[in-house]
Structures are given as C-alpha cells and as structure tokens.
Amino acid sequence: MRIHLATDHAGLDFSKHLVEHLSAAGHEVVDHGPADYDPLDDYPAFIIRAAIAVAQDQRDGIETLGVVFGGSGNGEQIAANKVEGIRAALVWNLSTAQLARQHNDANVISIGARQHTLEEATDLIDAFVAEPFSFDPRHERRIAQLAEFESTGSIAAGEHTPGITVADA
C-alpha cells in the first residue's frame, strides 16, 4: 500500500519514525514534508499536498491512505478535508482509528503529535492501515451522501434521508 505522510513542525519526529516503520512493514511511503524543523511553518500546504496525492492515487486505482500530524491534529484534519474525495478523521485511540476505516472508509487520519507518544501514534496508524472498510450498506449510503454534497451542494431525499441543499442552511 502507498501511504502519504505530512506534518508540521510538531510532528516532524513522528514523521521520520513513520517513514522507517511503514517502509519496514512493506508499504511505499511518500513524505510530503516538511523536511526540516521550522517552528513557524504553515501546515496547510504540506497537508493539502498529501491529501491531493491520496485522492489522485485513489482515482488512479492505487491502494493508498494518508497520515497527517500536527500539535493537536485538528487543523490538519480540517486542511485534509478541504480536498475533494478526502474523508479525514481525527483519531485519538484504537477504537477511533478502526472505526474511521470500518464505518467512514476514511482515507486519511490525523493525529495530534503533542497528544500521543510515538508508540501510541504508531499503534493508531497500524490499526488504521490494517482495518478494512465494512461495506455495510448504511455506511456506503452515508459516504455516498457526503460525496454527493461535496460535488453538488445537495443530498437527495431518500428512504432514510431527509433532502438538503446549501440553500437550506
């Protein structure tokens, strides 16, 4: 599997460790930066670059996921979710890492580097990468609704779905 990584200065040490760890596990790792420590770096460009790569790989049929880091992981999750086709989840324990894949088919996870030890973060990533999507029809339906809204600005009403448009907001 190809795994795209990106961070800001807070996650730089995690990122370097993960390149080695994930490569040793047989994954192709693409590090989108930064390469050097800069306490004033702006994470959006690094994170968005990784998210774009995940979305493009998936469109090309390449098995791929993304992992992004920051101090809390919140801003990085928000940045990744600005990219069409990305479903980024903030994870903080094994259950949220597994459920991000099982229920949401998340293709990117975000982790707070200041919230976890290196060992904890590695365990979260390993769980996320190993967990398959459930293909439960209710989860597929919900993911399709998100994609529909992302591309059209509306969700059609259905048996289990109240319709919504941007104008309703």
N, C-alpha and C positions, 0 to 999 in steps of 0.2 A: 504494500500500500504506500502511496505517496502521502507524506504529511508535511503541510506548510506551517511554519512557525513564524511568529512575530512577537515583538515585545516593546517595551520602553526601557529606560534605564533600570527601573525597579526589578525587572525580570531577566536582565541580561545574564546573570549567573545561571539561572534556571534554564534559559535557552541553550547555553553552551553545553550544559549537562545533558539536556534532552536530545541534542543532535547526536551525541555519542550513544546514549541509551537506546534511542529509537533506531538508529543505524545498526547497532549491535543486535537488535531484535529482527533485523531483516527489512526494515522499512527504508524507502527512499525519502530523505529529509531535505526540504528546501527551506533555508533560513532567510527570511525577508528582512532581517535586521532588527535593531542596529548592530553594527559590528564592533563599535567602541562605546565606552561609557561616556555619556553626556547627561548630567543631571537636569539639563534644560531641554532635552529632546522632546519633540512633539510626536506622540504615538500614532495619531490618526493615519499618517501616510504609510507607516510600516504595517499597521493592522489592515488597512484597506487593501494594500498590495497583496497581502497573504489571502485575504478573503476573495479578491478578484481571481487569484490563481486557483483557489478551491472551486469557485463557481465555473471557471473555464474548464478545468480538468473534468468536472462532473459532466458538463455539456459535451466534452470530447469522449466520454465513456471511460475515463480513468478512475479507478478506485482511489479516492482521496478524502482526507479530512484536514482540518486546521486546528491549531492550538495557539491561542494568544494569551499574553500575560501583561499585567500592569500591577500597580500597587494594590488596588482592590479588585481589578478585573472588570469593574463596572463600565468605565469609559471604553475599554477595549471591546466589550460585548456590544455596546452601542455603536461603535465605529464599524465593526464587522457586519452588524445587521443593516447598515446603510447600503450594502451591496446586494443587488437583486439576486435572488436564489440562495442567499445565505440564511441559515437558521442557527444563530449563535446562542449558546446557553451559558450562563454563569454557573459554574459548579463549585461546590464547597464541601461535598462529602461523596462517598462512593455511590450512594443512592441517587443523588442528583446527576452524577456522571453517567450512570447506567440508564436512568430514565430519560435523559436527554436524547439518547440514541433510541431506546425502546419505543417511547411514545411520540417524540418530536422529530425523529430522524435528523437530529441536529448534525450539521456537518462541520461546525466549529465549536470549540469550547473556549471559554475564557476563565482564567484562574487568577486570583489575587496572590501575587508573589509575596506580599507582606503579610498574608493571612495564613500561609501554609509553609511547612518545612519542605525542603527539596524532596525528601522521601514521600511525604504526603502528596505533593503535586505529581510526582512520578506515578504513584499508585492511582490517582484520579485519571491521569492520561491513559495508563494501561487499561483501566476498566472501560473508559470511553471507547478506545480503539477496538477492544475485544468484543464489545456489546453490539449485537445486530439490531436492526430495526425490526419491530414485531410484525409489521404488515397487517395489523389489526385494522379492519375496515373503518372503525371510528377514528383511528389515528390518521389513516390515509385521507379520510374525508376532511378532517380538520387542517391537515397540511395543505391539501388542495385549496381549501378556502383561503388560507393565508397567501398562497401563490396567486390565486385569483385576485385578491385585493391588491397585492403588490403590483400586479401588472395592469389592472383595470380600474382600481379605486372603488370596487364594489364586490359584494358577495351575494350571489343569487339565493333567494329563499328556497328552502327545501324541506323535506320531512322533519329534520331535526334542526333546521337552520332558519333563524329569522334573517331576512334580507337586510342589507345595509349598503349605503353609499357614502361617499365622502360628504355629500350634502346633508346627510343625517346627523353628522357630528356636531 
